[in-house]
């Protein structure tokens, strides 16, 4: 009996000692984290001291000022008060500076600062390291390899493919409005632009718009857009392991898988088509290769082909970037014209004057629509498809007004705020296509719906 008691007492003593060690380690880690939090916050406060901002909470930053449905109105209040740039605190030790002045934009976009890893890394499970996320020499190599895919001679015949895809969409609308005169456009436009990019860049046959399976890809892309946006702003979602356990993390993983299934199928079908047509060597004899042909047949500087991982990343990137931003731009342009029927009618008359009965838009027509072009640009100003991008300074920067920032600061180039900045645009909330009339003067970096510079 005494032996049993001694064993129990010894076991309890060991457990007690182990708990003490765990407690001490946890306390040390907590103190280290607190010290890191304090040091990071003090560094940011000093680095951003030349740029005033509204008061922020020491822990929650400006979180309470930027509720989900008040993001843009709150942003515009800051733009009016701080017309060039303003720091925004995500939480106590995490802040970036948002810039929306054309002179500031020009300085940043002329440099080669890296994309903000802490934000863009959330895109990696989705689109991989393609042209959007690559940096340095690897980005330059991939960009140079893909340059032939954007030659004018390749783009010209694409106009017919685009027109065909638009006609499929319009035919669907004719049937749908018989049942309901109100139509949510964005999903239809997304399918149309997805079909267009599939035909033009990936030589896809058939109609994506009439394939019900394509809806799952479009929905997955919409989910990923929303989830990445919300994750950036949530301090508890920064850790990949913790995020994967949350409902949002599980949805992101599922949506990413759906996206990959779609692109894997595109690559598989194209490889099969190439084999039927005599393999890559015969395809290389074509005068112009499409985007996927180039990816499949290209060699890197060391003579090797792109790996399966690199191939999928570029396809995922181009599939997403090639249809989603375009769908957004088109949808908002239609929205702007619907709110301004006078301009809509002038666009209609201009286009009808170019076309005979039954004709379709051609490449040559594109340069003969100045008023429609003005209306599109004004819609892109009000509703830029790429509203913001991020950079992390790799060296100090000094802006034209003399204010400066040190290396390591994160910058958000906010194109939405730039386009709505009353210091840059007179009556910025008014839809006025004549801002872009031929001969109108603008700052070179006042209008950046798709960013600018080498990236």
ChimeraX attribute file (.defattr): number of C-alpha atoms within 10 A of each C-alpha:
attribute: neighborCount
match mode: 1-to-1
recipient: residues
	/A:1	6
	/A:2	7
	/A:3	8
	/A:4	9
	/A:5	10
	/A:6	11
	/A:7	12
	/A:8	12
	/A:9	12
	/A:10	12
	/A:11	12
	/A:12	12
	/A:13	12
	/A:14	12
	/A:15	12
	/A:16	12
	/A:17	12
	/A:18	12
	/A:19	12
	/A:20	12
	/A:21	12
	/A:22	12
	/A:23	12
	/A:24	12
	/A:25	12
	/A:26	12
	/A:27	12
	/A:28	12
	/A:29	12
	/A:30	12
	/A:31	12
	/A:32	12
	/A:33	12
	/A:34	12
	/A:35	12
	/A:36	13
	/A:37	15
	/A:38	14
	/A:39	13
	/A:40	15
	/A:41	19
	/A:42	13
	/A:43	12
	/A:44	21
	/A:45	15
	/A:46	11
	/A:47	16
	/A:48	20
	/A:49	14
	/A:50	14
	/A:51	16
	/A:52	13
	/A:53	18
	/A:54	13
	/A:55	10
	/A:56	17
	/A:57	13
	/A:58	12
	/A:59	15
	/A:60	15
	/A:61	18
	/A:62	21
	/A:63	17
	/A:64	11
	/A:65	13
	/A:66	15
	/A:67	11
	/A:68	10
	/A:69	8
	/A:70	10
	/A:71	11
	/A:72	14
	/A:73	11
	/A:74	13
	/A:75	18
	/A:76	18
	/A:77	11
	/A:78	18
	/A:79	23
	/A:80	14
	/A:81	13
	/A:82	17
	/A:83	19
	/A:84	23
	/A:85	23
	/A:86	23
	/A:87	25
	/A:88	21
	/A:89	23
	/A:90	22
	/A:91	19
	/A:92	19
	/A:93	20
	/A:94	17
	/A:95	21
	/A:96	19
	/A:97	20
	/A:98	23
	/A:99	25
	/A:100	28
	/A:101	23
	/A:102	22
	/A:103	17
	/A:104	18
	/A:105	24
	/A:106	18
	/A:107	14
	/A:108	21
	/A:109	17
	/A:110	11
	/A:111	14
	/A:112	17
	/A:113	19
	/A:114	16
	/A:115	23
	/A:116	19
	/A:117	14
	/A:118	12
	/A:119	18
	/A:120	16
	/A:121	15
	/A:122	19
	/A:123	18
	/A:124	13
	/A:125	14
	/A:126	23
	/A:127	24
	/A:128	22
	/A:129	23
	/A:130	23
	/A:131	21
	/A:132	18
	/A:133	19
	/A:134	16
	/A:135	16
	/A:136	10
	/A:137	9
	/A:138	14
	/A:139	17
	/A:140	14
	/A:141	13
	/A:142	19
	/A:143	15
	/A:144	10
	/A:145	15
	/A:146	17
	/A:147	11
	/A:148	16
	/A:149	20
	/A:150	13
	/A:151	11
	/A:152	10
	/A:153	12
	/A:154	16
	/A:155	15
	/A:156	13
	/A:157	13
	/A:158	19
	/A:159	18
	/A:160	15
	/A:161	16
	/A:162	19
	/A:163	15
	/A:164	17
	/A:165	23
	/A:166	19
	/A:167	14
	/A:168	15
	/A:169	18
	/A:170	15
	/A:171	10
	/A:172	14
	/A:173	15
	/A:174	11
	/A:175	10
	/A:176	13
	/A:177	11
	/A:178	9
	/A:179	8
	/A:180	8
	/A:181	9
	/A:182	9
	/A:183	10
	/A:184	8
	/A:185	15
	/A:186	15
	/A:187	16
	/A:188	21
	/A:189	24
	/A:190	24
	/A:191	26
	/A:192	26
	/A:193	27
	/A:194	26
	/A:195	26
	/A:196	27
	/A:197	24
	/A:198	21
	/A:199	20
	/A:200	21
	/A:201	23
	/A:202	21
	/A:203	19
	/A:204	16
	/A:205	9
	/A:206	11
	/A:207	18
	/A:208	21
	/A:209	22
	/A:210	15
	/A:211	10
	/A:212	9
	/A:213	11
	/A:214	17
	/A:215	17
	/A:216	14
	/A:217	23
	/A:218	22
	/A:219	16
	/A:220	19
	/A:221	20
	/A:222	15
	/A:223	18
	/A:224	23
	/A:225	14
	/A:226	12
	/A:227	17
	/A:228	19
	/A:229	13
	/A:230	13
	/A:231	17
	/A:232	16
	/A:233	15
	/A:234	12
	/A:235	12
	/A:236	11
	/A:237	18
	/A:238	15
	/A:239	9
	/A:240	11
	/A:241	10
	/A:242	11
	/A:243	16
	/A:244	15
	/A:245	11
	/A:246	12
	/A:247	10
	/A:248	19
	/A:249	19
	/A:250	13
	/A:251	16
	/A:252	24
	/A:253	16
	/A:254	15
	/A:255	23
	/A:256	21
	/A:257	15
	/A:258	19
	/A:259	23
	/A:260	20
	/A:261	12
	/A:262	16
	/A:263	20
	/A:264	17
	/A:265	11
	/A:266	18
	/A:267	18
	/A:268	10
	/A:269	14
	/A:270	18
	/A:271	17
	/A:272	11
	/A:273	13
	/A:274	16
	/A:275	12
	/A:276	9
	/A:277	12
	/A:278	10
	/A:279	14
	/A:280	16
	/A:281	11
	/A:282	11
	/A:283	17
	/A:284	14
	/A:285	9
	/A:286	9
	/A:287	8
	/A:288	15
	/A:289	20
	/A:290	19
	/A:291	21
	/A:292	24
	/A:293	20
	/A:294	20
	/A:295	22
	/A:296	18
	/A:297	15
	/A:298	18
	/A:299	13
	/A:300	12
	/A:301	8
	/A:302	6
	/A:303	8
	/A:304	9
	/A:305	15
	/A:306	17
	/A:307	11
	/A:308	11
	/A:309	11
	/A:310	16
	/A:311	20
	/A:312	22
	/A:313	24
	/A:314	23
	/A:315	26
	/A:316	22
	/A:317	21
	/A:318	20
	/A:319	21
	/A:320	21
	/A:321	15
	/A:322	18
	/A:323	21
	/A:324	23
	/A:325	17
	/A:326	18
	/A:327	23
	/A:328	20
	/A:329	22
	/A:330	21
	/A:331	21
	/A:332	21
	/A:333	20
	/A:334	15
	/A:335	13
	/A:336	21
	/A:337	18
	/A:338	13
	/A:339	12
	/A:340	13
	/A:341	11
	/A:342	10
	/A:343	19
	/A:344	16
	/A:345	13
	/A:346	14
	/A:347	21
	/A:348	12
	/A:349	12
	/A:350	15
	/A:351	17
	/A:352	12
	/A:353	10
	/A:354	13
	/A:355	13
	/A:356	8
	/A:357	6
	/A:358	5
	/A:359	9
	/A:360	14
	/A:361	14
	/A:362	16
	/A:363	13
	/A:364	9
	/A:365	12
	/A:366	13
	/A:367	9
	/A:368	13
	/A:369	14
	/A:370	15
	/A:371	20
	/A:372	20
	/A:373	17
	/A:374	19
	/A:375	25
	/A:376	21
	/A:377	22
	/A:378	23
	/A:379	25
	/A:380	24
	/A:381	25
	/A:382	23
	/A:383	21
	/A:384	24
	/A:385	24
	/A:386	18
	/A:387	18
	/A:388	19
	/A:389	17
	/A:390	21
	/A:391	22
	/A:392	19
	/A:393	21
	/A:394	16
	/A:395	13
	/A:396	11
	/A:397	16
	/A:398	13
	/A:399	14
	/A:400	10
	/A:401	9
	/A:402	8
	/A:403	12
	/A:404	15
	/A:405	21
	/A:406	16
	/A:407	13
	/A:408	16
	/A:409	20
	/A:410	25
	/A:411	23
	/A:412	21
	/A:413	24
	/A:414	23
	/A:415	31
	/A:416	24
	/A:417	26
	/A:418	31
	/A:419	27
	/A:420	22
	/A:421	23
	/A:422	16
	/A:423	17
	/A:424	19
	/A:425	16
	/A:426	12
	/A:427	12
	/A:428	16
	/A:429	13
	/A:430	11
	/A:431	18
	/A:432	19
	/A:433	18
	/A:434	13
	/A:435	17
	/A:436	18
	/A:437	14
	/A:438	10
	/A:439	7
	/A:440	8
	/A:441	9
	/A:442	12
	/A:443	10
	/A:444	11
	/A:445	19
	/A:446	20
	/A:447	22
	/A:448	21
	/A:449	22
	/A:450	15
	/A:451	20
	/A:452	14
	/A:453	11
	/A:454	9
	/A:455	14
